[in-house]
Amino acid sequence: MDITILVGNNYYRGPGTTGNADIRTITVGDRINFVWVAGFHPTVSDSSPQTWATFTPSASLPSVIIPFNTVGVFPYHCQAHGLPGQNQYGVLTVVARTPTATLNAKEAGISVNVFPNPSRGQVTVKLDQKLSNSDYQLRLSNIIGQEVRRVVIKSEAFTTGLPVDLSDLRAGMYFYTLLVDGKAITTKRLVLQN
């Protein structure tokens, strides 16, 4: 991700900051775009060794992009208007990218069954396993895809089965979909009889 830090008269300002200092946490792979606004501001890396050679944003050098590919703390300051940690300065803390865990319930073998099928309205919802603290719901839709009922699946659906009353619905074919954290995992048919 590119993050813009404005360089102006006695300040470094990135998104969400005010005042003369910019202190933020970024992620490995992010790039900082120092954008000149006004004034003379030689920007010095205070890291040892220096993260970048000193540069001076200006009308002729309005933008300097620096990528950050290493975890660490990278302080900097304006040589003309600041000192390390004082007046016009900034600190970039670079953290490792956190991998996003994805739940592939199909591969994990999660399935739902509603029985008896066909039914006269009194059914039992049973799941074969539960993963983590996910939110489980059953969405019931009619033949043209309109949602007619949504049921929060409680813990008993994983052991004895969760009884659900659908006797107020008209006879016909319906589709029930298992939702895990709002994502559709599997869809099956259910027939309701009079």
Contacts in CASP RR format, 6 or more apart in sequence:
PFRMAT RR
TARGET T0000
AUTHOR 0000-0000-0000
METHOD contacts of the structure
MODEL  1
MDITILVGNNYYRGPGTTGNADIRTITVGDRINFVWVAGFHPTVSDSSPQ
TWATFTPSASLPSVIIPFNTVGVFPYHCQAHGLPGQNQYGVLTVVARTPT
ATLNAKEAGISVNVFPNPSRGQVTVKLDQKLSNSDYQLRLSNIIGQEVRR
VVIKSEAFTTGLPVDLSDLRAGMYFYTLLVDGKAITTKRLVLQN
1 26 0 8 1.000
1 27 0 8 1.000
1 29 0 8 1.000
1 30 0 8 1.000
1 31 0 8 1.000
2 30 0 8 1.000
2 31 0 8 1.000
2 32 0 8 1.000
2 33 0 8 1.000
2 65 0 8 1.000
3 14 0 8 1.000
3 15 0 8 1.000
3 24 0 8 1.000
3 26 0 8 1.000
3 30 0 8 1.000
3 31 0 8 1.000
3 32 0 8 1.000
3 33 0 8 1.000
4 14 0 8 1.000
4 15 0 8 1.000
4 32 0 8 1.000
4 33 0 8 1.000
4 35 0 8 1.000
5 12 0 8 1.000
5 13 0 8 1.000
5 14 0 8 1.000
5 22 0 8 1.000
5 32 0 8 1.000
5 33 0 8 1.000
5 34 0 8 1.000
5 35 0 8 1.000
6 12 0 8 1.000
6 13 0 8 1.000
6 14 0 8 1.000
6 35 0 8 1.000
6 37 0 8 1.000
7 34 0 8 1.000
7 35 0 8 1.000
7 36 0 8 1.000
7 37 0 8 1.000
7 41 0 8 1.000
7 43 0 8 1.000
7 57 0 8 1.000
7 78 0 8 1.000
8 36 0 8 1.000
8 37 0 8 1.000
8 38 0 8 1.000
8 39 0 8 1.000
8 41 0 8 1.000
9 37 0 8 1.000
9 38 0 8 1.000
9 39 0 8 1.000
10 20 0 8 1.000
10 78 0 8 1.000
10 81 0 8 1.000
10 87 0 8 1.000
10 88 0 8 1.000
11 19 0 8 1.000
11 20 0 8 1.000
11 21 0 8 1.000
11 22 0 8 1.000
11 88 0 8 1.000
12 20 0 8 1.000
12 21 0 8 1.000
12 22 0 8 1.000
12 34 0 8 1.000
12 76 0 8 1.000
12 78 0 8 1.000
12 88 0 8 1.000
12 89 0 8 1.000
12 90 0 8 1.000
13 19 0 8 1.000
13 22 0 8 1.000
14 22 0 8 1.000
14 24 0 8 1.000
17 23 0 8 1.000
17 24 0 8 1.000
20 87 0 8 1.000
20 88 0 8 1.000
20 89 0 8 1.000
21 85 0 8 1.000
21 88 0 8 1.000
21 89 0 8 1.000
21 90 0 8 1.000
21 91 0 8 1.000
22 90 0 8 1.000
22 91 0 8 1.000
23 90 0 8 1.000
23 91 0 8 1.000
24 91 0 8 1.000
24 92 0 8 1.000
24 93 0 8 1.000
25 92 0 8 1.000
25 93 0 8 1.000
25 94 0 8 1.000
25 95 0 8 1.000
26 32 0 8 1.000
26 68 0 8 1.000
26 92 0 8 1.000
26 93 0 8 1.000
26 94 0 8 1.000
26 95 0 8 1.000
27 94 0 8 1.000
27 95 0 8 1.000
27 96 0 8 1.000
27 97 0 8 1.000
28 68 0 8 1.000
28 69 0 8 1.000
28 70 0 8 1.000
28 71 0 8 1.000
28 94 0 8 1.000
28 95 0 8 1.000
28 96 0 8 1.000
28 97 0 8 1.000
29 67 0 8 1.000
29 68 0 8 1.000
29 69 0 8 1.000
29 97 0 8 1.000
30 67 0 8 1.000
30 68 0 8 1.000
30 94 0 8 1.000
31 65 0 8 1.000
31 66 0 8 1.000
31 67 0 8 1.000
31 68 0 8 1.000
32 65 0 8 1.000
32 66 0 8 1.000
32 68 0 8 1.000
32 92 0 8 1.000
33 63 0 8 1.000
33 64 0 8 1.000
33 65 0 8 1.000
34 43 0 8 1.000
34 55 0 8 1.000
34 57 0 8 1.000
34 63 0 8 1.000
34 64 0 8 1.000
34 65 0 8 1.000
34 66 0 8 1.000
35 57 0 8 1.000
35 62 0 8 1.000
35 63 0 8 1.000
36 57 0 8 1.000
36 58 0 8 1.000
36 59 0 8 1.000
36 61 0 8 1.000
36 62 0 8 1.000
36 63 0 8 1.000
39 58 0 8 1.000
40 56 0 8 1.000
40 58 0 8 1.000
40 80 0 8 1.000
41 56 0 8 1.000
41 57 0 8 1.000
41 78 0 8 1.000
41 79 0 8 1.000
41 80 0 8 1.000
41 81 0 8 1.000
41 88 0 8 1.000
42 54 0 8 1.000
42 55 0 8 1.000
42 56 0 8 1.000
42 78 0 8 1.000
42 79 0 8 1.000
42 80 0 8 1.000
43 54 0 8 1.000
43 55 0 8 1.000
43 56 0 8 1.000
43 57 0 8 1.000
43 64 0 8 1.000
43 76 0 8 1.000
43 77 0 8 1.000
43 78 0 8 1.000
43 79 0 8 1.000
44 50 0 8 1.000
44 54 0 8 1.000
44 76 0 8 1.000
44 77 0 8 1.000
44 78 0 8 1.000
44 79 0 8 1.000
45 51 0 8 1.000
45 52 0 8 1.000
45 53 0 8 1.000
45 54 0 8 1.000
45 74 0 8 1.000
45 75 0 8 1.000
45 76 0 8 1.000
46 74 0 8 1.000
46 75 0 8 1.000
46 76 0 8 1.000
46 77 0 8 1.000
46 84 0 8 1.000
47 73 0 8 1.000
47 74 0 8 1.000
47 75 0 8 1.000
51 66 0 8 1.000
51 68 0 8 1.000
51 74 0 8 1.000
51 76 0 8 1.000
52 66 0 8 1.000
54 79 0 8 1.000
55 61 0 8 1.000
55 64 0 8 1.000
57 63 0 8 1.000
57 64 0 8 1.000
68 74 0 8 1.000
68 92 0 8 1.000
68 94 0 8 1.000
70 94 0 8 1.000
71 94 0 8 1.000
71 95 0 8 1.000
71 96 0 8 1.000
72 93 0 8 1.000
72 94 0 8 1.000
72 95 0 8 1.000
73 91 0 8 1.000
73 92 0 8 1.000
73 93 0 8 1.000
73 94 0 8 1.000
74 91 0 8 1.000
74 92 0 8 1.000
74 93 0 8 1.000
74 94 0 8 1.000
75 84 0 8 1.000
75 85 0 8 1.000
75 89 0 8 1.000
75 90 0 8 1.000
75 91 0 8 1.000
75 92 0 8 1.000
76 89 0 8 1.000
76 90 0 8 1.000
76 91 0 8 1.000
76 92 0 8 1.000
77 83 0 8 1.000
77 84 0 8 1.000
77 85 0 8 1.000
77 86 0 8 1.000
77 87 0 8 1.000
77 88 0 8 1.000
77 89 0 8 1.000
77 90 0 8 1.000
78 87 0 8 1.000
78 88 0 8 1.000
78 89 0 8 1.000
81 87 0 8 1.000
81 88 0 8 1.000
82 88 0 8 1.000
82 89 0 8 1.000
83 89 0 8 1.000
85 91 0 8 1.000
103 131 0 8 1.000
103 132 0 8 1.000
103 134 0 8 1.000
103 180 0 8 1.000
103 181 0 8 1.000
103 183 0 8 1.000
105 131 0 8 1.000
105 178 0 8 1.000
105 180 0 8 1.000
105 183 0 8 1.000
105 185 0 8 1.000
105 186 0 8 1.000
106 185 0 8 1.000
106 186 0 8 1.000
108 129 0 8 1.000
108 131 0 8 1.000
109 128 0 8 1.000
109 129 0 8 1.000
110 127 0 8 1.000
110 128 0 8 1.000
110 129 0 8 1.000
110 131 0 8 1.000
110 178 0 8 1.000
110 180 0 8 1.000
110 185 0 8 1.000
110 186 0 8 1.000
111 127 0 8 1.000
111 128 0 8 1.000
111 178 0 8 1.000
111 186 0 8 1.000
112 125 0 8 1.000
112 126 0 8 1.000
112 127 0 8 1.000
112 138 0 8 1.000
112 153 0 8 1.000
112 176 0 8 1.000
112 178 0 8 1.000
112 185 0 8 1.000
112 186 0 8 1.000
112 188 0 8 1.000
113 125 0 8 1.000
113 126 0 8 1.000
113 128 0 8 1.000
113 188 0 8 1.000
114 123 0 8 1.000
114 124 0 8 1.000
114 125 0 8 1.000
114 126 0 8 1.000
114 138 0 8 1.000
114 164 0 8 1.000
114 176 0 8 1.000
114 188 0 8 1.000
114 190 0 8 1.000
115 123 0 8 1.000
115 124 0 8 1.000
115 126 0 8 1.000
116 123 0 8 1.000
117 123 0 8 1.000
117 189 0 8 1.000
117 190 0 8 1.000
117 191 0 8 1.000
118 190 0 8 1.000
118 191 0 8 1.000
118 192 0 8 1.000
118 193 0 8 1.000
119 166 0 8 1.000
119 190 0 8 1.000
119 191 0 8 1.000
119 192 0 8 1.000
119 193 0 8 1.000
120 167 0 8 1.000
120 192 0 8 1.000
120 193 0 8 1.000
120 194 0 8 1.000
121 165 0 8 1.000
121 166 0 8 1.000
121 167 0 8 1.000
121 169 0 8 1.000
121 192 0 8 1.000
122 163 0 8 1.000
122 164 0 8 1.000
122 165 0 8 1.000
122 166 0 8 1.000
122 167 0 8 1.000
123 163 0 8 1.000
123 164 0 8 1.000
123 166 0 8 1.000
123 190 0 8 1.000
124 161 0 8 1.000
124 162 0 8 1.000
124 163 0 8 1.000
124 164 0 8 1.000
125 138 0 8 1.000
125 151 0 8 1.000
125 153 0 8 1.000
125 157 0 8 1.000
125 161 0 8 1.000
125 162 0 8 1.000
125 163 0 8 1.000
125 164 0 8 1.000
126 157 0 8 1.000
126 161 0 8 1.000
126 162 0 8 1.000
127 136 0 8 1.000
127 153 0 8 1.000
127 157 0 8 1.000
127 158 0 8 1.000
127 178 0 8 1.000
129 158 0 8 1.000
130 136 0 8 1.000
130 155 0 8 1.000
130 158 0 8 1.000
131 180 0 8 1.000
134 180 0 8 1.000
134 181 0 8 1.000
135 152 0 8 1.000
135 179 0 8 1.000
135 180 0 8 1.000
135 181 0 8 1.000
135 182 0 8 1.000
136 152 0 8 1.000
136 153 0 8 1.000
136 157 0 8 1.000
136 178 0 8 1.000
136 179 0 8 1.000
136 180 0 8 1.000
137 150 0 8 1.000
137 151 0 8 1.000
137 152 0 8 1.000
137 153 0 8 1.000
137 178 0 8 1.000
137 179 0 8 1.000
137 182 0 8 1.000
138 150 0 8 1.000
138 151 0 8 1.000
138 153 0 8 1.000
138 164 0 8 1.000
138 176 0 8 1.000
138 177 0 8 1.000
138 178 0 8 1.000
138 179 0 8 1.000
139 147 0 8 1.000
139 149 0 8 1.000
139 150 0 8 1.000
139 176 0 8 1.000
139 177 0 8 1.000
139 179 0 8 1.000
139 184 0 8 1.000
140 147 0 8 1.000
140 148 0 8 1.000
140 149 0 8 1.000
140 150 0 8 1.000
140 151 0 8 1.000
140 166 0 8 1.000
140 169 0 8 1.000
140 174 0 8 1.000
140 175 0 8 1.000
140 176 0 8 1.000
140 177 0 8 1.000
140 190 0 8 1.000
141 147 0 8 1.000
141 148 0 8 1.000
141 174 0 8 1.000
141 175 0 8 1.000
141 176 0 8 1.000
141 177 0 8 1.000
142 148 0 8 1.000
142 174 0 8 1.000
142 175 0 8 1.000
143 172 0 8 1.000
143 173 0 8 1.000
143 174 0 8 1.000
143 175 0 8 1.000
145 175 0 8 1.000
148 169 0 8 1.000
148 174 0 8 1.000
149 166 0 8 1.000
149 169 0 8 1.000
151 162 0 8 1.000
151 164 0 8 1.000
153 162 0 8 1.000
154 162 0 8 1.000
156 162 0 8 1.000
166 192 0 8 1.000
169 192 0 8 1.000
170 192 0 8 1.000
171 192 0 8 1.000
171 193 0 8 1.000
171 194 0 8 1.000
172 191 0 8 1.000
172 192 0 8 1.000
172 193 0 8 1.000
173 189 0 8 1.000
173 190 0 8 1.000
173 191 0 8 1.000
173 192 0 8 1.000
174 189 0 8 1.000
174 190 0 8 1.000
174 191 0 8 1.000
174 192 0 8 1.000
175 187 0 8 1.000
175 188 0 8 1.000
175 189 0 8 1.000
175 190 0 8 1.000
176 187 0 8 1.000
176 188 0 8 1.000
176 189 0 8 1.000
176 190 0 8 1.000
177 184 0 8 1.000
177 185 0 8 1.000
177 186 0 8 1.000
177 187 0 8 1.000
178 184 0 8 1.000
178 185 0 8 1.000
178 186 0 8 1.000
178 187 0 8 1.000
179 185 0 8 1.000
END
